[in-house]
C-alpha cells in the first residue's frame, strides 16, 4: 500500500459577499447599493482546535439536544479569520484590526457578519477525501 500525497494548504485571503448583497453593484456611488465585502482566510489547525474548545454539548448523553457556544465560535471566526471589511459606512472604506472587531457589536449587518464568519469557518473544514485515513 502506498502512502498519501502530502499537500500544502494555501491560505491566501479571499473576498466574500453575503447572499443578500450578491446583486449589488461593487462600483455604485451610493453606499446603499454597494455590497459589504469581507476579506478572510481559512482556519489554521491551531485555530480549529481553539474553536472546538468553545463548543460543548448541552447534554453529553444526547447529542440531539444540540450545543452551546456557537455564538462564541462565530465571534472567534470574526476576530481571527476575517481580516478586513469594506464598504461599511462609505464607498471604498476599509476596516481592519480593532476597528473591524468593533463592527461585531454594530446594528445593521448582523446577518451578513454571521454569514461571513460561517463561510470562512466552513471553508476551513476538510473534504471527505481529506478526512479518509485509508483507501
Backbone bond lengths (Angstrom), bond angles and torsions (degrees), N, CA, C in turn:
res aa  C-N    CA-C-N  psi(-1)  N-CA   C-N-CA  omega(-1)  CA-C   N-CA-C  phi
1 X - - - 1.448 - - 1.531 109.01 -
2 X 1.306 116.34 131.93 1.463 120.16 179.97 1.526 110.52 -88.75
3 X 1.295 115.69 159.83 1.457 120.03 -179.40 1.515 111.18 -84.68
4 X 1.317 116.71 165.83 1.461 121.90 -179.11 1.524 110.49 -77.32
5 X 1.306 115.18 154.37 1.451 121.49 176.92 1.525 108.41 -75.23
6 X 1.307 116.45 136.71 1.461 122.07 177.63 1.517 107.82 -92.31
7 X 1.313 115.56 135.33 1.458 118.19 179.41 1.517 110.11 -130.49
8 X 1.290 115.50 149.88 1.459 121.41 176.44 1.529 107.74 -88.10
9 X 1.333 116.24 131.96 1.457 120.75 178.94 1.523 107.97 -84.33
10 X 1.317 115.97 121.88 1.453 121.40 179.11 1.515 108.05 -84.52
11 X 1.315 115.83 128.88 1.457 119.97 -176.57 1.525 110.48 -127.15
12 X 1.316 115.04 54.77 1.455 120.51 177.85 1.527 109.60 -79.28
13 X 1.331 118.34 144.66 1.464 120.42 176.23 1.529 110.44 -59.88
14 X 1.317 115.78 143.25 1.460 120.63 176.27 1.523 109.90 -138.62
15 X 1.315 114.92 155.78 1.460 120.92 -178.36 1.519 110.46 -88.76
16 X 1.324 114.63 149.38 1.460 121.64 175.57 1.526 108.15 -138.75
17 X 1.330 115.90 134.92 1.462 122.40 174.82 1.520 107.07 -120.70
18 X 1.324 116.31 127.92 1.467 121.55 -178.35 1.524 110.75 -61.34
19 X 1.320 115.81 153.54 1.471 121.31 -177.00 1.531 112.33 -58.24
20 X 1.322 117.91 -32.65 1.469 120.51 -179.87 1.523 112.48 -72.17
21 X 1.321 117.63 -12.86 1.466 121.87 -177.45 1.522 113.22 -112.07
22 X 1.327 117.93 -0.15 1.472 121.73 -175.28 1.527 113.53 -55.67
23 X 1.326 117.89 -35.21 1.460 121.19 -175.85 1.530 113.88 -86.92
24 X 1.327 117.88 -1.53 1.457 120.29 -178.18 1.532 110.73 -80.21
25 X 1.336 116.17 155.95 1.464 122.97 -176.74 1.528 110.72 -88.45
26 X 1.327 116.96 118.96 1.475 121.60 -179.54 1.525 113.01 -61.35
27 X 1.331 117.55 -22.25 1.463 121.05 -175.89 1.535 113.66 -107.31
28 X 1.317 117.73 10.21 1.461 121.08 -179.29 1.532 110.49 -61.79
29 X 1.311 115.56 147.11 1.469 120.28 178.31 1.521 111.53 -79.99
30 X 1.338 117.39 -24.57 1.453 122.30 -179.17 1.536 109.42 -93.40
31 X 1.333 117.27 126.59 1.465 121.55 -176.81 1.528 111.90 -59.73
32 X 1.328 117.28 -28.99 1.470 120.59 -179.68 1.523 112.12 -67.22
33 X 1.319 116.51 -20.74 1.463 121.10 -178.89 1.524 113.01 -102.76
34 X 1.322 117.23 3.05 1.470 122.01 178.02 1.519 110.22 -102.09
35 X 1.323 117.58 142.53 1.469 119.45 176.94 1.526 111.26 -77.78
36 X 1.320 116.25 148.88 1.457 120.25 169.16 1.534 105.58 -77.30
37 X 1.322 115.75 130.05 1.467 120.82 -177.76 1.529 108.87 -111.10
38 X 1.317 115.52 125.53 1.456 122.57 178.58 1.526 108.26 -105.13
39 X 1.327 116.57 131.04 1.466 121.51 177.09 1.519 106.67 -112.94
40 X 1.338 115.94 125.51 1.456 119.02 -177.31 1.511 113.32 -150.67
41 X 1.328 114.50 178.52 1.459 122.84 -179.61 1.517 109.91 -129.07
42 X 1.326 115.27 167.55 1.465 121.74 172.90 1.528 109.64 -73.84
43 X 1.319 115.34 162.17 1.465 120.33 175.43 1.521 110.92 -74.45
44 X 1.314 115.34 146.31 1.458 120.50 168.60 1.531 107.36 -81.22
45 X 1.309 117.44 170.20 1.473 119.44 177.65 1.526 111.22 -61.11
46 X 1.333 116.72 -41.21 1.469 119.62 179.03 1.527 111.12 -61.43
47 X 1.322 116.86 -41.06 1.458 120.73 178.17 1.529 111.12 -65.97
48 X 1.323 117.40 -35.98 1.462 120.04 177.27 1.528 110.09 -62.42
49 X 1.324 116.93 -43.46 1.465 120.15 178.31 1.523 110.61 -65.69
50 X 1.329 116.86 -43.21 1.471 120.27 179.24 1.521 111.32 -59.72
51 X 1.327 117.08 -41.83 1.461 120.10 -178.26 1.533 111.18 -68.94
52 X 1.322 117.15 -34.15 1.476 120.26 178.10 1.522 111.31 -65.31
53 X 1.335 116.29 -31.37 1.464 120.16 179.27 1.533 112.13 -68.06
54 X 1.335 117.07 -18.44 1.461 121.07 -178.72 1.528 112.98 -83.46
55 X 1.333 116.56 -13.05 1.463 121.41 -176.52 1.522 109.90 -105.25
56 X 1.321 116.03 138.32 1.463 120.09 174.21 1.524 109.32 -140.16
57 X 1.306 116.17 149.11 1.465 121.24 178.01 1.525 110.10 -70.76
58 X 1.332 116.36 138.79 1.464 120.27 175.59 1.521 110.00 -63.72
59 X 1.317 115.58 -38.62 1.462 121.46 178.18 1.531 107.47 -138.65
60 X 1.338 118.04 104.41 1.465 120.77 -177.22 1.532 114.15 -57.41
61 X 1.317 116.80 -23.26 1.463 120.55 -179.44 1.525 112.47 -86.73
62 X 1.338 116.58 -14.32 1.461 119.98 -178.24 1.530 108.96 -139.26
63 X 1.324 116.89 95.49 1.470 121.11 -176.05 1.523 112.62 -68.08
64 X 1.336 118.06 -16.80 1.463 120.91 178.88 1.525 112.64 -67.86
65 X 1.321 117.71 -16.50 1.465 120.91 -179.02 1.524 112.58 -77.64
66 X 1.322 118.07 -7.63 1.458 121.68 174.56 1.516 114.49 95.31
67 X 1.337 114.26 -167.65 1.466 120.85 -176.27 1.524 111.29 -130.42
68 X 1.307 115.42 158.93 1.462 123.29 171.01 1.522 108.17 -107.10
69 X 1.309 116.87 149.94 1.457 120.79 172.90 1.512 116.10 103.20
70 X 1.337 118.64 4.47 1.474 118.90 -179.50 1.525 111.70 -63.15
71 X 1.322 117.04 -35.75 1.464 120.37 177.31 1.520 111.44 -62.23
72 X 1.320 116.32 -38.97 1.466 121.10 177.89 1.527 110.64 -64.40
73 X 1.333 116.01 -39.39 1.460 120.17 179.55 1.526 110.26 -66.01
74 X 1.347 117.35 -43.21 1.465 119.74 178.58 1.523 111.00 -61.40
75 X 1.328 116.76 -42.25 1.471 119.43 178.67 1.529 110.16 -66.21
76 X 1.322 117.66 -38.84 1.467 121.87 176.47 1.530 109.70 -59.13
77 X 1.334 116.49 -44.85 1.467 121.00 178.58 1.523 110.32 -63.37
78 X 1.326 116.61 -42.35 1.470 121.09 178.63 1.526 110.10 -57.86
79 X 1.319 117.05 -46.30 1.461 121.13 -175.24 1.530 113.03 -76.58
80 X 1.329 117.39 -29.82 1.465 120.08 -171.93 1.520 115.98 -109.32
81 X 1.321 118.12 -23.53 1.463 120.19 -177.30 1.517 112.69 -104.77
82 X 1.308 116.72 -35.75 1.463 119.90 -179.16 1.526 107.88 -86.12
83 X 1.315 115.37 121.50 1.457 122.62 -173.61 1.523 111.88 -91.72
84 X 1.325 115.18 -37.40 1.467 120.47 -171.24 1.532 109.74 -150.62
85 X 1.332 115.32 147.26 1.465 121.12 174.42 1.528 106.83 -128.44
86 X 1.340 115.63 126.99 1.467 121.36 -176.26 1.526 110.88 -114.00
87 X 1.319 115.68 154.54 1.472 123.71 175.68 1.524 112.44 62.89
88 X 1.315 117.20 48.34 1.458 120.89 -178.81 1.520 111.22 -92.14
89 X 1.321 117.59 -52.93 1.457 122.32 -175.21 1.524 112.14 -106.34
90 X 1.329 115.23 -41.21 1.470 120.19 178.93 1.521 109.21 -141.83
91 X 1.313 117.40 155.49 1.469 120.26 -177.48 1.528 112.24 -54.98
92 X 1.317 115.80 129.50 1.457 121.17 176.00 1.508 115.80 84.48
93 X 1.343 119.44 -0.89 1.461 119.25 -179.84 1.518 110.60 -71.56
94 X 1.317 115.93 163.32 1.452 121.30 -176.77 1.526 109.06 -144.75
95 X 1.333 115.68 128.49 1.458 120.88 178.26 1.520 108.65 -115.80
96 X 1.344 115.85 129.14 1.461 122.23 179.30 1.527 108.70 -134.69
97 X 1.315 116.20 165.24 1.460 121.81 174.10 1.515 113.68 58.61
98 X 1.323 115.57 -134.82 1.463 121.33 -177.49 1.526 112.31 -63.55
99 X 1.335 116.97 -35.42 1.477 120.03 176.61 1.525 110.18 -60.62
100 X 1.323 116.17 -43.32 1.464 120.86 178.75 1.519 110.48 -66.18
101 X 1.321 117.75 -43.97 1.464 121.16 -179.82 1.525 111.57 -60.99
102 X 1.331 117.02 -35.34 1.463 121.15 179.63 1.527 112.03 -65.29
103 X 1.325 117.83 -25.26 1.463 121.28 179.49 1.530 111.86 -62.40
104 X 1.326 117.86 -22.14 1.462 121.66 179.63 1.534 110.78 -57.51
105 X 1.319 116.99 -31.39 1.467 122.02 -176.53 1.530 113.10 -91.07
106 X 1.321 118.51 -3.40 1.469 121.69 -177.39 1.524 111.18 -82.94
107 X 1.313 115.76 151.64 1.464 121.29 176.37 1.518 109.86 -90.33
108 X 1.326 115.24 149.19 1.454 120.07 173.52 1.512 115.58 112.81
109 X 1.326 117.54 -17.76 1.463 118.75 178.73 1.528 111.37 -136.58
110 X 1.336 116.05 28.03 1.457 120.88 -177.66 1.525 112.21 -59.20
111 X 1.320 116.40 -47.56 1.467 120.65 -177.52 1.523 110.98 -64.25
112 X 1.327 116.72 -42.20 1.459 120.87 -178.91 1.532 110.91 -67.35
113 X 1.337 116.93 -40.63 1.468 120.88 179.07 1.529 110.50 -64.25
114 X 1.326 116.94 -43.17 1.464 120.89 178.86 1.529 110.73 -65.44
115 X 1.344 116.86 -39.75 1.463 119.94 179.18 1.531 110.57 -65.86
116 X 1.334 117.40 -39.41 1.465 120.64 178.94 1.527 110.83 -66.40
117 X 1.326 117.56 -44.65 1.466 121.03 178.93 1.528 110.34 -61.58
118 X 1.333 116.23 -42.66 1.462 121.08 178.76 1.527 111.00 -64.67
119 X 1.334 116.33 -39.29 1.467 120.84 179.72 1.532 110.99 -59.53
120 X 1.333 116.53 -50.62 1.463 119.01 -177.03 1.527 111.62 -70.98
121 X 1.326 117.88 -30.11 1.463 121.66 174.14 1.534 109.52 -64.59
122 X 1.325 116.45 -47.36 1.467 121.62 -179.26 1.527 111.80 -65.90
123 X 1.321 116.06 -35.86 1.456 121.43 178.82 1.530 111.00 -60.36
124 X 1.315 115.78 -27.15 1.458 121.99 -176.69 1.512 112.95 -80.40
125 X 1.324 118.19 -16.77 1.464 121.03 -178.19 1.520 111.14 -66.18
126 X 1.307 115.77 147.30 1.459 120.82 177.21 1.521 109.75 -76.67
127 X 1.324 116.02 147.99 1.467 120.29 175.59 1.524 108.81 -75.41
128 X 1.334 117.01 168.17 1.465 121.13 178.30 1.523 110.70 -58.42
129 X 1.331 116.68 -39.62 1.458 120.48 179.75 1.527 111.32 -64.89
130 X 1.331 117.28 -36.65 1.470 120.52 -179.27 1.529 111.62 -73.30
131 X 1.315 117.04 -26.28 1.447 121.38 -179.05 1.524 112.30 -78.16
132 X 1.336 116.64 -30.75 1.466 120.78 -178.04 1.532 110.75 -58.59
133 X 1.324 114.57 138.07 1.453 119.53 -179.66 1.522 113.34 -103.90
134 X 1.332 116.83 -13.67 1.458 119.16 176.75 1.523 109.22 -146.06
135 X 1.310 115.92 159.09 1.477 120.57 -177.86 1.474 113.15 -85.12
